[in-house]
């Protein structure tokens, strides 16, 4: 903890001198209040809302999560609108998005709605956060270009704001879920969406005389593909859920190699493929860990306060410490070594899930609660930070001047499309494995859950290791 405090004070002094206190306060509002707390409230509230209130199965729950997170895969179209459309100013787009997010949160807080309406309004909040993220990333890309030596410090503080905001959101959502106060979470999200309007304005990008060819086509294509993925998630045809993500990802990456500079296309392919190969089992695992004894006899039966609040708080604090350690010991590594390290961690993190599912931890006297926080609950957020910090710095070096919003949004769309594709693939895999879990009082089928975790979260992610050679040999 002393490492975090001393590192924080040193970085704060450097950042204040380089970028000014007002800009750091702006980052705190957007990255901490909006992307940290609001996004965490939204994500954490979905499990108790969809399982306990709307009584969905694990498959339907994961399908809804895929749709709600699609705006992150559509960020390219938002970036294109900022950089290419003269009739839309960044500040106007941000205010419009904030109004959509605020109204959506207010309706969720005040109305009892059916499944599709609830999913649509959650999608609206996600749109607000995603658009704010696009504009903010373009903003600090320009700042890093202006002060190149401050990139590691700036990205470290951004992740601290995200982690602290996530910690606050995690604690709030878990406590509220335990007391069946889901609507109160949306009131808080509503207030945070509204406050972001006052956080500052975004300068209009410099007009482009010779925009990079191919970016517009790529941005539109990945957005259309993301919309198709949403429709596929609602489909009841498992073969379509399996085929569409694989085929669409392959076609998108082929188009990216045809339209982007080679080095940028290779980095983009690595991040996208690494997300696709880590197939999401959020639905089965969330339900298995929190199911009652009727559904999972002898299972952990974690309460919402533990599963969301305690484990989430441990993850957020671990991320803060992990980012400080990254800045101190890993930031000087070569890009290839950074991503090999995180690829290895990603595979190892699933071991804890496998041990708990097989109940091996109880055989050696380790409680479920202790074992759980030794695995993905803690490691996954740290890996996300260690993946994102160097990739943002690398993108800042490679992206064309004055097209920061478009390039950041495009690469983020590919990465998030990879995550959405992994979620759709997880739906298909869970179906073929015969896994079915519902809310309390139902018998469930989960015999193949442990082998599924081995394949989806350990073996397949290892295939990304050779792709690290596509990354530049330099460092941050």
C-alpha positions in Angstrom: 0.0 0.0 0.0 2.9 2.3 0.7 4.0 1.6 -2.9 0.6 2.8 -4.2 0.6 6.0 -2.1 4.2 7.1 -2.8 3.9 6.2 -6.5 0.6 8.1 -6.6 2.1 11.3 -5.1 5.0 11.3 -7.5 2.8 10.7 -10.6 0.3 13.4 -9.5 3.0 16.0 -9.3 4.3 15.1 -12.7 0.8 15.1 -14.3 -0.2 18.4 -12.7 2.9 20.0 -14.2 2.4 18.4 -17.6 -1.3 18.5 -18.2 -2.8 20.8 -15.5 -5.1 20.0 -12.6 -8.3 20.8 -14.5 -7.6 18.1 -17.0 -6.9 15.6 -14.3 -10.3 16.5 -12.7 -12.0 16.0 -16.0 -10.5 12.5 -16.2 -11.7 11.8 -12.7 -15.2 12.7 -13.6 -15.4 10.7 -16.8 -13.1 7.7 -16.0 -13.9 7.5 -12.3 -17.5 8.6 -12.1 -18.9 7.5 -15.5 -16.8 4.7 -16.9 -15.8 3.4 -13.4 -18.8 3.7 -11.1 -21.7 4.0 -13.6 -20.5 1.1 -15.9 -19.9 -1.1 -12.8 -23.3 -0.3 -11.3 -24.8 -1.3 -14.7 -22.9 -4.5 -15.1 -23.2 -5.6 -11.4 -26.9 -4.9 -11.2 -27.7 -7.1 -14.2 -27.2 -10.4 -12.4 -29.7 -9.8 -9.6 -32.1 -8.0 -11.9 -32.2 -10.6 -14.7 -32.0 -13.7 -12.4 -34.0 -12.8 -9.4 -36.5 -10.3 -10.9 -37.0 -11.3 -14.5 -36.2 -15.0 -13.8 -33.9 -15.7 -16.8 -31.8 -18.7 -17.4 -28.0 -18.4 -17.7 -28.3 -18.5 -21.5 -30.8 -15.7 -21.7 -28.9 -13.7 -19.2 -25.7 -13.9 -21.2 -27.5 -13.1 -24.4 -28.9 -9.9 -22.8 -25.4 -9.0 -21.5 -24.0 -9.4 -25.0 -26.6 -6.9 -26.4 -26.1 -4.4 -23.5 -22.4 -4.3 -24.2 -22.6 -3.9 -28.0 -22.1 -0.1 -27.9 -18.5 -0.8 -27.0 -18.2 -2.8 -30.2 -19.9 0.1 -32.1 -17.4 2.8 -30.9 -15.9 3.1 -34.4 -19.1 4.8 -35.7 -19.0 7.3 -32.9 -15.3 8.1 -33.6 -16.0 8.5 -37.3 -18.8 10.9 -36.5 -16.5 13.0 -34.4 -13.6 13.1 -36.8 -15.3 13.2 -40.2 -18.7 14.9 -39.7 -18.4 18.7 -39.6 -22.0 19.1 -38.5 -21.5 17.2 -35.2 -19.2 18.7 -32.6 -17.7 16.4 -30.0 -19.3 18.4 -27.2 -22.8 18.2 -28.8 -22.4 14.4 -29.2 -21.3 14.0 -25.6 -24.3 16.0 -24.3 -26.8 14.1 -26.5 -25.3 10.8 -25.2 -25.4 12.0 -21.6 -29.1 12.9 -22.0 -29.8 9.4 -23.4 -27.9 7.8 -20.5 -29.6 10.0 -17.9 -33.2 9.4 -19.2 -32.5 5.6 -19.6 -31.3 5.3 -16.0 -34.2 7.4 -14.7 -36.7 5.1 -16.4 -35.1 2.0 -15.1 -35.2 3.6 -11.6 -38.9 4.5 -11.7 -40.6 1.9 -14.0 -41.1 -1.9 -13.8 -40.4 -3.0 -17.3 -40.4 -6.1 -19.4 -37.3 -7.8 -20.6 -36.8 -6.1 -23.9 -37.5 -2.7 -22.6 -35.1 -3.2 -19.7 -32.4 -4.4 -22.1 -32.9 -1.5 -24.4 -32.6 1.1 -21.6 -29.5 -0.6 -20.2 -28.2 -0.4 -23.8 -28.8 3.4 -23.7 -26.7 3.8 -20.6 -24.0 1.7 -22.2 -24.1 4.0 -25.3 -23.5 7.0 -23.1 -20.5 5.5 -21.4 -19.1 4.2 -24.7 -19.4 7.5 -26.4 -17.8 9.3 -23.5 -15.0 6.8 -23.6 -14.4 7.4 -27.3 -14.1 11.1 -26.8 -11.9 10.8 -23.7 -9.5 8.4 -25.4 -9.1 10.8 -28.3 -8.5 13.5 -25.8 -5.7 11.8 -23.9 -4.2 10.5 -27.1 -3.6 14.1 -28.2 -2.3 14.9 -24.7 0.2 12.0 -25.0 1.3 13.1 -28.4 1.9 16.6 -27.0 3.8 15.3 -23.9 5.2 11.9 -25.0 7.2 11.3 -21.8 4.0 11.4 -19.7 2.2 8.5 -21.4 2.8 5.9 -18.8 1.9 8.3 -15.9 -1.3 9.5 -17.6 -2.5 6.0 -18.4 -1.7 4.8 -14.9 -3.8 7.5 -13.4 -6.6 6.8 -15.8 -6.6 3.2 -14.6 -6.5 4.3 -11.0 -9.6 6.5 -11.6 -11.3 3.5 -13.3 -10.4 1.1 -10.4 -11.5 3.5 -7.7 -14.8 4.2 -9.5 -15.3 0.5 -10.0 -14.6 -0.1 -6.3 -17.3 2.4 -5.4 -19.8 1.0 -7.9 -19.1 -2.6 -6.8 -19.7 -1.8 -3.1 -22.9 0.2 -3.9 -24.4 -2.5 -6.3 -23.7 -5.4 -3.9 -25.2 -3.7 -0.9 -28.2 -2.6 -2.8 -28.7 -6.0 -4.5 -28.6 -7.7 -1.1 -31.4 -5.5 0.2 -33.4 -5.8 -3.1 -32.9 -2.1 -3.9 -32.0 -2.4 -7.6 -33.8 0.7 -8.5 -31.7 2.8 -6.1 -28.6 1.7 -8.2 -30.2 3.2 -11.3 -30.9 6.5 -9.4 -27.2 6.7 -8.6 -26.3 5.9 -12.2 -28.8 8.6 -13.3 -27.0 11.2 -11.1 -23.6 10.2 -12.4 -24.7 10.3 -16.0 -26.1 13.8 -15.4 -22.9 15.1 -13.6 -20.8 14.1 -16.6 -22.4 16.9 -18.7 -20.7 19.5 -16.5 -17.3 17.8 -16.6 -15.9 19.8 -19.5 -16.0 20.3 -23.2 -14.2 18.6 -26.1 -12.3 20.6 -28.7 -13.3 20.1 -32.3 -10.7 18.0 -34.2 -8.5 19.6 -36.8 -10.2 19.2 -40.2 -8.6 16.4 -42.3 -7.3 17.2 -45.7 -6.2 13.7 -46.5 -8.0 11.3 -44.1 -6.6 7.8 -43.9 -8.3 5.7 -46.6 -10.3 2.7 -45.4 -11.1 3.8 -41.9 -14.7 4.8 -42.8 -15.4 1.5 -44.4 -13.9 -0.4 -41.5 -15.8 1.6 -39.0 -19.1 1.0 -40.7 -18.4 -2.7 -41.3 -17.5 -3.5 -37.7 -20.6 -1.6 -36.5 -22.9 -3.5 -38.8 -21.2 -6.8 -37.8 -21.8 -5.9 -34.1 -25.5 -5.3 -34.8 -25.7 -8.7 -36.5 -24.1 -10.2 -33.4 -26.9 -8.8 -31.3 -29.5 -10.4 -33.5 -27.6 -13.7 -33.4 -27.5 -13.6 -29.6 -31.3 -13.5 -29.6 -31.5 -16.4 -31.9 -32.4 -19.9 -30.6 -30.2 -21.6 -33.3 -26.9 -22.8 -31.6 -25.2 -23.4 -34.9 -25.8 -19.7 -35.9 -24.4 -18.5 -32.5 -21.3 -20.6 -33.2 -20.7 -19.8 -36.9 -21.5 -16.1 -37.1 -18.9 -14.9 -34.5 -16.1 -16.9 -36.2 -16.9 -16.0 -39.7 -17.6 -12.3 -39.0 -14.4 -12.0 -37.0 -12.3 -13.6 -39.8 -13.9 -11.3 -42.4 -13.4 -8.2 -40.3 -9.7 -9.0 -39.7 -9.1 -9.7 -43.4 -10.6 -6.3 -44.2 -8.5 -4.6 -41.6 -5.3 -6.1 -43.0 -6.4 -4.8 -46.4 -7.1 -1.2 -45.3 -4.8 -0.5 -42.3 -1.1 0.0 -42.2 0.5 -3.4 -41.6 1.8 -2.7 -38.1 -1.4 -1.3 -36.9 -3.4 -4.2 -38.5 -1.2 -6.7 -36.7 -1.6 -5.1 -33.3 -5.4 -4.8 -33.9 -5.5 -8.5 -34.9 -3.7 -9.6 -31.7 -6.1 -7.7 -29.4 -9.2 -8.9 -31.2 -8.1 -12.5 -31.4 -7.0 -12.6 -27.8 -10.5 -11.5 -26.8 -12.2 -14.0 -29.1 -10.2 -16.9 -27.8 -11.0 -16.2 -24.2 -14.6 -17.5 -24.6 -16.9 -15.9 -22.0 -18.8 -18.2 -19.6 -20.2 -15.3 -17.6 -23.7 -16.7 -17.6 -22.9 -20.3 -16.4 -20.3 -19.2 -13.9 -22.4 -16.3 -12.4 -25.4 -18.5 -12.0 -23.4 -21.5 -10.7 -21.6 -19.5 -8.0 -24.8 -17.8 -6.7 -27.3 -20.7 -7.2 -29.1 -22.1 -4.2 -28.7 -25.7 -3.0 -31.7 -26.9 -5.1 -29.9 -25.9 -8.3 -26.3 -26.8 -7.3 -26.3 -29.2 -4.3 -23.2 -28.7 -2.3 -22.2 -25.6 -4.3 -20.8 -22.3 -3.0 -24.3 -20.5 -2.9 -22.5 -17.2 -2.7 -24.7 -14.3 -1.5 -25.0 -11.2 -3.7 -23.2 -9.2 -1.1 -20.2 -11.5 -1.3 -20.2 -12.3 -5.0 -20.6 -8.7 -6.1 -19.4 -6.5 -3.2 -16.6 -8.4 -1.4 -15.1 -10.1 -4.4 -15.5 -7.0 -6.6 -13.9 -4.8 -4.0 -11.0 -7.2 -3.7 -10.6 -7.1 -7.4 -10.7 -3.3 -7.6 -8.2 -2.9 -4.8 -5.9 -5.5 -6.4 -6.2 -3.6 -9.7 -5.0 -0.4 -8.1 -2.0 -2.1 -6.6 -1.4 -4.0 -9.8 -1.4 -0.9 -11.9 1.1 0.7 -9.5 3.3 -2.3 -9.7 3.0 -2.3 -13.5 4.1 1.4 -13.7 7.1 0.6 -11.4 8.3 -2.7 -12.7 6.7 -3.6 -16.1 6.2 -0.3 -17.9 9.8 -0.5 -19.2 9.4 -4.0 -20.7 9.1 -4.6 -24.5 5.5 -4.8 -25.8 5.9 -8.5 -26.7 7.0 -9.4 -23.2 4.1 -7.5 -21.6 1.5 -9.4 -23.6 3.1 -12.8 -23.2 3.0 -12.2 -19.4 -0.7 -11.3 -19.4 -1.5 -14.2 -21.8 0.1 -16.6 -19.3 -1.7 -15.0 -16.3 -5.0 -15.2 -18.2 -4.7 -19.0 -18.6 -3.6 -19.5 -15.0 -6.5 -17.5 -13.5 -9.1 -20.1 -14.6 -7.5 -22.7 -12.3 -9.3 -21.4 -9.3 -12.7 -21.8 -11.0 -11.9 -25.4 -12.0 -10.8 -26.2 -8.4 -14.0 -24.8 -6.9 -16.3 -26.4 -9.4 -14.7 -29.8 -8.7 -14.8 -29.0 -4.9 -11.1 -29.8 -4.6 -10.6 -26.8 -2.4 -12.9 -28.2 0.3 -10.9 -31.5 0.3 -7.8 -29.6 1.3 -9.6 -27.3 3.8 -9.8 -24.1 1.7 -13.2 -22.3 1.9 -14.9 -21.3 -1.3 -14.7 -17.7 -0.4 -10.9 -17.7 0.0 -10.4 -19.8 -3.2 -12.6 -17.6 -5.3 -10.7 -14.4 -4.7 -7.4 -16.2 -5.6 -8.6 -16.7 -9.2 -10.4 -14.7 -11.9 -12.1 -12.4 -9.4 -8.7 -10.8 -8.7 -6.6 -11.6 -11.7 -9.0 -10.8 -14.6 -9.2 -7.0 -13.8 -5.4 -6.8 -13.4 -4.9 -8.5 -16.7 -7.4 -6.1 -18.4 -5.4 -3.1 -17.1 -2.0 -4.7 -18.0 -3.4 -5.4 -21.5 -5.0 -2.0 -22.0 -2.3 0.4 -20.8 0.4 -0.7 -23.2 -2.1 -1.1 -26.1 -3.3 2.5 -25.6 0.3 3.7 -25.5 1.1 1.7 -28.6 -2.0 3.0 -30.5 -1.0 6.6 -29.6 2.3 6.0 -31.3 0.8 4.4 -34.4 -2.4 6.4 -35.1 -2.3 9.2 -37.7 -2.4 12.7 -36.3 -5.8 14.4 -35.8 -7.6 11.0 -36.3 -7.1 9.9 -32.7 -10.8 9.5 -32.0 -11.4 7.4 -35.1 -8.4 5.1 -34.7 -8.9 4.6 -31.0 -12.6 3.9 -31.5 -11.9 1.6 -34.4 -9.3 -0.5 -32.5 -11.5 -0.5 -29.4 -14.5 -1.7 -31.6 -12.4 -4.6 -32.9 -11.3 -5.5 -29.4 -14.8 -5.2 -28.0 -16.3 -7.0 -30.9 -13.9 -9.8 -30.0 -15.3 -9.8 -26.5 -18.9 -9.8 -27.8 -18.0 -12.7 -30.2 -16.5 -14.6 -27.2 -19.8 -14.1 -25.4 -21.9 -15.4 -28.3 -19.5 -18.3 -28.6 -19.9 -19.0 -24.9 -23.7 -19.2 -25.4 -23.2 -21.9 -28.1 -20.6 -23.8 -26.1 -22.8 -23.8 -22.9 -25.7 -25.1 -25.0 -23.7 -27.9 -26.6 -22.2 -28.8 -23.1 -25.8 -29.2 -21.8 -25.4 -26.5 -19.1 -28.7 -25.0 -17.9 -29.1 -23.0 -14.7 -32.1 -20.9 -13.6 -33.2 -18.9 -10.6 -33.9 -20.4 -7.2 -36.1 -23.4 -7.0 -35.1 -25.1 -10.2 -33.1 -28.3 -10.8 -30.0 -27.5 -13.0 -27.6 -29.2 -15.3 -23.9 -28.4 -15.0 -22.0 -31.7 -15.2 -19.7 -30.4 -18.0 -19.0 -27.0 -16.5 -15.4 -27.8 -15.4 -14.3 -29.3 -18.7 -15.9 -26.3 -20.5 -13.8 -23.9 -18.3 -10.7 -25.9 -19.1 -11.3 -25.6 -22.9 -12.7 -22.1 -23.1 -10.6 -20.3 -20.4 -7.3 -22.2 -20.4 -6.6 -24.1 -23.6 -8.0 -21.8 -26.2 -6.4 -18.6 -24.7 -3.0 -20.2 -25.0 -3.3 -20.1 -28.8 -2.8 -16.4 -28.8 0.8 -16.7 -27.6 2.4 -17.0 -31.1 0.5 -13.9 -32.2 2.6 -11.8 -29.7 5.3 -11.9 -32.4 3.1 -9.7 -34.5 3.6 -6.9 -31.9 6.4 -4.3 -32.3 9.6 -5.1 -30.5 9.8 -1.6 -28.8 8.4 -0.5 -25.5 6.3 2.3 -24.0 
